[in-house]
């Protein structure tokens, strides 16, 4: 059993898969499930790196014991305190009462606050080492990726980076857990959706972390979610680097709120023109159908964004309003913005959208289009002009 879960050196995978939960953090759909990864270093001193969601404690403990039997664990290294990883902390402490919890000054208040756990602690600061025997560890504080206590642990002996949520992705590990032994296709889109929704607000913190790690000779990335990355680690680092710099690809997301389909026809007309002008990546999202996590992921992916809303109760369409707030919260940058609205008897959506445009600080493209009731010849022309302006702006970057 233990040889099958070995990563390299004396490091073993002891994580679990969640195919039960519908919503991660109560918010984000999990069509492919999610893994909670934990790692065991069976050295002269035994260390466990993070734990798993409490629902999976029995499976987790069985995996640990299949490697170390009844020997005690010396250290529990806490890279991240969010309960999907720290959930089994108090049960681990009950089974291994002499374990020393390793964390930074932000960690221990959360350990006590969430679980009431005290006892043996090793307080580390940035750059501190921990010698396990064969494996020589060093700690790097990476605050706000995406909580204040987040840190990463680097194994200098084998070049393994235990990165916490950093470089994570949604999706269970079906069979293999190392990228070289599995089909990783499903993880790439789920990595963007994971990053943009969970970590997306903290781009500058991620950039600082990447700089801190840039000189390390990393062979293997052991994140808390998704595959262990070896041969595809450069692609993973590149995705996190681009997303945290808010670098989008050439393409446009058109997202709209519609009641009876008239506002949707504006979106279709805009999209047709963008496509006619040679932009291939055009994605339309109806806010009533697409979960916001997929819309946010696509907004992180592409530089162009066009938002449309029907007027509803003299305001924005409610789901559009909710999406705009999600965009502002993530402090997104480097996007080209166009917008359009519709009304039956009194125009309000366009006014609300202009206030969002100001707050977003996005580069405004084209002339906003307002439509009374339904499409007419003029509206088709105005929508085409907006689409054309967006396509031209994107092509300027070529
Ligand atoms: Fe996977 Fe921030 O917890």
Boltz pocket constraint, residues with backbone or C-beta under 6 A from the ligand:
constraints:
  - pocket:
      binder: B
      contacts: [[A, 80], [A, 82], [A, 83], [A, 84], [A, 85], [A, 146], [A, 165], [A, 224], [A, 225]]
      max_distance: 6.0
